[in-house]
Amino acid sequence: MQTDNIILGIDPGTTIMGYGLIHVKGNKMELIQMGVLHLSKLGSHELKLKKIFERTLQLVDEYKPDEFAVEAPFFGKNVQSMLKLGRAQGVAMSAALYRDIPIFEYAPKKIKMAITGQGTASKEQVAAMLKSILNIKEMPKHLDASDGLAAAVCHHFQRTPGQGCGKSYTSWGSFLKDNPNKLK
């Protein structure tokens, strides 16, 4: 496991995209930056996607993250909203891939569980826990920023030596199927 790395977390959105960056050195984690990208004033969906790509690439170029964690779109009732959110996520991921940064995707419930211990936690509960964990003096007005930060912190918490991130198993059998070299 890398002991000195930077993780960029993204909460994709077509109105507001949240992001957060953390620096992990040994067992210490600290906030580098978090914020939002406002997209509501852009006229078309294509312009929003372009702006998401540009801002994500800008964050990648400025902070040089080692890993990229993104919140997966959750299943909703509105198919058009899901499609737009998936495109936003894909464009942000493309910016990371453009700079050869490995990508890790987490379901919203997994992120909430990693941060608060409760998969049904509210955005406010996630923000409060992040404030405590990272000793943040003041949280931003938009909770999308803390959601992006939560993706990065979740990724850090999911890391285990010799394992990929974000993979979970329902039984020993499924673990051994993916990791036959672990059986002696």
Secondary structure as UniProt FT lines:
FT   STRAND          4..11
FT   STRAND          16..25
FT   TURN            26..27
FT   STRAND          28..38
FT   TURN            40..41
FT   HELIX           45..63
FT   STRAND          67..71
FT   HELIX           79..98
FT   TURN            99..100
FT   STRAND          103..106
FT   HELIX           108..116
FT   TURN            119..120
FT   HELIX           123..133
FT   TURN            134..135
FT   HELIX           143..158
FT   TURN            161..162
FT   HELIX           172..178
FT   HELIX           180..182
//
